[in-house]
Amino acid sequence: MEFLDPGGPMMKLVYKLQAEDYRFDFPVSYLPGPVKASIQERILPDSPLYHNKVRFTPTGGLGLNLALNPFEYYIFFFAVSLITQKPLPVSLHVRTSDCAYFILVDRYLSWFLPTEGSVPPPLSSSPGGTSPSPPPRTPAMPFASYGLHHTSLLKRHISHQTSVNADPASHEIWRPETLLQVFVEMWLHHYSLEMYQKMQSPHAKESFMPTEEHVLVVRLLLKHLHAFANSLKPEQASPSAHSHATSPLEEFKRAAVPRFVQQKLYLFLQHCFGHWPLDASFRAVLEMWLSYLQPWRYAPDKQAPGNDSQPQCMSEKWAPFVQENLLMYTKLFVGFLNRTLRTDLVSPKHALMVF
């Protein structure tokens, strides 16, 4: 854990290589189903993460790679290991939250998506002070397009990978942006709308099925993102504060959940509600869903728990979040009820979930 710590020897080496502009090949075959299918069909996936990174071999289809800088390369492999590792034997009663991987994810989130202060600068492995890594030549995305959904219905062909000249201040957040996008892509982007419609057909092949550990790590990500997004000072959070004075990190706090997480999480939850075994392990999915639905639980200013006789009244400031995520509250709730009707409610564990 010390070796892989965000301030540890491994990261220092990553930053040392970062300064020398290397590119490493990450096989497209390791990416989640919808992303892999899209790239193989020569269509650029929606996420800015892939722009200018797809590399073709002269032979064509097989052997596609993403050309990644050292930081991206390391984070992609760190994220993919959640999906590829073998589940622990049931005889070993290890709580996920005690596993090194879970604790490292937590440390990375706290380091790169800080709720207070800014992201620590890259550390160098040379004794003579820090050598900050250069921003990647293609910063993750221009800030002007934050919060705007791409209205173009034309799928972008991979040969048209445009380079983006972002605001120089954005280089301070390219690492947080990369970390979040890689985690979301590798952990949540296993289902697409087209795939979801196909899944409804009786002939659907069984698709990716997350493990309980996977779901618990996603819940950790969601809880941290709520704390991160809600750590804006009140004056920064108000719409009138959208002046040019906001820092890239503040912009990112505002955009992180709606822009990167919302839609992929909805499809992920939709799949879990429909395909998870009807047993008590569903508790992990339920908790993840409830964590997302209640961002006020992770807000820095949450009220001290008063006496239970007083009904808790939600502040108006959460109304926009509820409106933007309405299907998460309504459609998934109906999905939960449908599951519940098919489970044995005599079992205390199932009854507890309904409670």
TORKOL-195393 format. One record per residue (C-alpha): z, x, y. Coordinates in steps of 0.5 Angstrom, whole numbers, padded with zeros to 4 digits, always signed. Example, Ala and Ser with C-alpha at 12.3 -4.5 7.8 and 13.67 -1.06 7.14 Angstrom:
<sites>
+0016+0025-0009/+0014+0027-0002/
</sites>
This chain:
<sites>
+0000+0000+0000/+0001+0006+0005/-0005+0009+0003/-0009+0002+0005/-0005+0000+0011/-0009-0001+0017/-0006+0005+0020/-0006+0009+0014/-0010+0015+0011/-0016+0010+0008/-0017+0007+0015/-0017+0014+0018/-0022+0016+0014/-0026+0010+0015/-0026+0011+0023/-0028+0019+0022/-0034+0016+0018/-0035+0011+0024/-0036+0016+0029/-0042+0019+0025/-0046+0013+0025/-0047+0013+0017/-0050+0007+0014/-0048+0005+0007/-0051+0000+0002/-0047-0006+0000/-0051-0010-0006/-0053-0017-0004/-0052-0019-0011/-0044-0019-0010/-0045-0024-0004/-0043-0031-0005/-0048-0036-0008/-0051-0039-0002/-0051-0033+0002/-0055-0029-0004/-0060-0035-0005/-0061-0035+0002/-0063-0028+0003/-0067-0027-0003/-0071-0033+0000/-0072-0028+0006/-0068-0033+0010/-0063-0030+0015/-0056-0033+0013/-0053-0037+0019/-0047-0032+0020/-0048-0026+0026/-0045-0022+0020/-0052-0021+0017/-0056-0020+0023/-0060-0013+0023/-0057-0011+0016/-0061-0014+0011/-0065-0008+0007/-0071-0009+0003/-0073-0004-0003/-0080-0003-0003/-0081-0006-0010/-0079-0013-0006/-0074-0018-0009/-0069-0014-0013/-0064-0009-0011/-0063-0012-0004/-0058-0009+0000/-0054-0010+0006/-0054-0003+0011/-0046-0003+0013/-0042+0001+0018/-0036+0005+0014/-0031-0001+0017/-0036-0007+0015/-0037-0003+0008/-0030-0002+0007/-0028-0009+0009/-0033-0012+0005/-0031-0009-0002/-0023-0010+0000/-0025-0018+0001/-0030-0018-0006/-0024-0016-0010/-0020-0022-0009/-0026-0026-0013/-0028-0020-0018/-0021-0018-0020/-0018-0021-0027/-0013-0027-0026/-0006-0024-0029/-0004-0026-0036/+0001-0032-0035/+0006-0029-0039/+0007-0025-0033/+0011-0029-0028/+0009-0025-0021/+0009-0029-0015/+0002-0028-0011/+0006-0027-0005/+0009-0021-0008/+0003-0018-0010/+0000-0012-0006/-0006-0015-0005/-0003-0021-0001/+0002-0017+0003/-0004-0012+0005/-0008-0018+0007/-0002-0020+0011/-0002-0014+0015/-0009-0013+0016/-0009-0020+0019/-0003-0018+0024/-0006-0012+0026/-0013-0014+0027/-0012-0021+0030/-0005-0020+0034/-0002-0026+0036/+0001-0021+0042/-0002-0015+0045/-0009-0013+0044/-0012-0010+0037/-0009-0002+0036/-0015+0003+0038/-0018+0006+0032/-0014+0012+0029/-0017+0019+0028/-0016+0023+0022/-0016+0029+0026/-0010+0032+0029/-0013+0033+0036/-0011+0026+0038/-0015+0019+0037/-0023+0019+0037/-0025+0012+0038/-0030+0009+0034/-0037+0007+0037/-0038+0000+0038/-0043-0002+0032/-0050-0001+0035/-0051-0009+0034/-0045-0012+0036/-0043-0018+0032/-0046-0023+0037/-0047-0024+0045/-0041-0028+0048/-0045-0033+0052/-0047-0036+0045/-0040-0037+0043/-0038-0044+0042/-0045-0047+0042/-0048-0049+0036/-0055-0046+0034/-0059-0053+0035/-0065-0049+0033/-0067-0053+0026/-0072-0047+0025/-0069-0042+0019/-0070-0035+0022/-0074-0031+0017/-0071-0025+0016/-0077-0020+0018/-0074-0023+0025/-0068-0020+0026/-0067-0019+0033/-0062-0014+0036/-0056-0016+0040/-0054-0013+0047/-0047-0015+0048/-0043-0015+0054/-0040-0007+0053/-0033-0010+0053/-0034-0014+0047/-0033-0007+0043/-0026-0008+0043/-0026-0014+0039/-0032-0012+0034/-0027-0010+0028/-0023-0017+0029/-0029-0021+0029/-0032-0017+0023/-0026-0018+0019/-0025-0025+0020/-0033-0026+0019/-0032-0022+0012/-0026-0026+0010/-0029-0033+0011/-0036-0031+0008/-0033-0028+0002/-0027-0033+0001/-0030-0039+0003/-0038-0039+0003/-0039-0041-0004/-0042-0048-0003/-0047-0050+0002/-0049-0057+0004/-0055-0057+0000/-0051-0055-0006/-0046-0060-0005/-0051-0065-0005/-0054-0062-0012/-0047-0062-0014/-0046-0070-0014/-0052-0070-0019/-0050-0071-0026/-0054-0065-0028/-0050-0060-0023/-0049-0053-0026/-0041-0051-0026/-0041-0047-0019/-0036-0042-0017/-0029-0044-0018/-0023-0041-0014/-0017-0039-0017/-0010-0041-0015/-0009-0034-0012/-0015-0034-0008/-0013-0041-0005/-0006-0038-0003/-0010-0032+0000/-0014-0037+0004/-0008-0041+0006/-0005-0034+0009/-0011-0033+0013/-0011-0041+0016/-0004-0040+0018/-0005-0033+0021/-0011-0036+0025/-0007-0042+0027/-0002-0037+0030/-0007-0033+0033/-0011-0039+0036/-0005-0042+0039/-0002-0035+0042/-0007-0036+0048/-0002-0037+0054/-0002-0044+0057/-0006-0042+0063/-0011-0039+0059/-0012-0045+0054/-0014-0050+0060/-0021-0051+0061/-0021-0049+0068/-0019-0042+0066/-0026-0041+0063/-0028-0036+0069/-0031-0029+0068/-0024-0026+0068/-0022-0028+0060/-0022-0022+0056/-0026-0022+0049/-0020-0023+0045/-0018-0029+0049/-0025-0032+0048/-0025-0030+0041/-0018-0034+0040/-0021-0040+0042/-0027-0039+0038/-0025-0037+0032/-0023-0043+0028/-0029-0048+0030/-0034-0043+0030/-0033-0039+0024/-0028-0043+0019/-0029-0050+0020/-0035-0052+0017/-0034-0047+0011/-0027-0049+0010/-0029-0057+0009/-0034-0055+0004/-0029-0051+0000/-0024-0056+0000/-0029-0062-0001/-0030-0058-0008/-0023-0056-0010/-0021-0064-0009/-0027-0066-0013/-0027-0060-0019/-0020-0057-0019/-0016-0059-0026/-0012-0065-0025/-0005-0061-0026/+0000-0059-0022/-0003-0052-0020/-0007-0057-0015/-0001-0056-0011/-0004-0049-0008/-0010-0053-0005/-0006-0059-0003/-0001-0054+0001/-0007-0050+0004/-0010-0057+0006/-0004-0059+0010/-0003-0052+0013/-0010-0053+0016/-0008-0060+0018/-0002-0058+0022/-0003-0053+0027/+0003-0054+0031/+0007-0052+0025/+0005-0045+0027/+0005-0045+0034/+0009-0040+0038/+0012-0046+0042/+0014-0051+0036/+0020-0055+0038/+0027-0053+0034/+0028-0058+0028/+0032-0063+0031/+0036-0068+0028/+0031-0072+0023/+0033-0079+0025/+0028-0078+0031/+0021-0079+0029/+0017-0072+0031/+0012-0074+0037/+0006-0070+0037/+0004-0067+0044/-0003-0069+0047/-0005-0062+0047/-0007-0063+0039/-0011-0069+0040/-0018-0065+0041/-0016-0061+0034/-0015-0067+0031/-0022-0070+0033/-0026-0064+0032/-0023-0064+0025/-0023-0071+0023/-0026-0071+0017/-0021-0066+0014/-0016-0072+0016/-0020-0078+0013/-0025-0076+0008/-0021-0071+0004/-0015-0076+0005/-0019-0081+0001/-0021-0075-0004/-0013-0074-0005/-0012-0081-0006/-0017-0081-0011/-0015-0075-0015/-0008-0078-0015/-0010-0085-0018/-0012-0080-0024/-0006-0076-0025/+0000-0078-0029/+0005-0080-0023/+0011-0080-0028/+0011-0072-0028/+0016-0070-0023/+0011-0064-0020/+0005-0069-0019/+0010-0074-0016/+0012-0069-0011/+0005-0068-0009/+0005-0075-0007/+0011-0075-0003/
</sites>
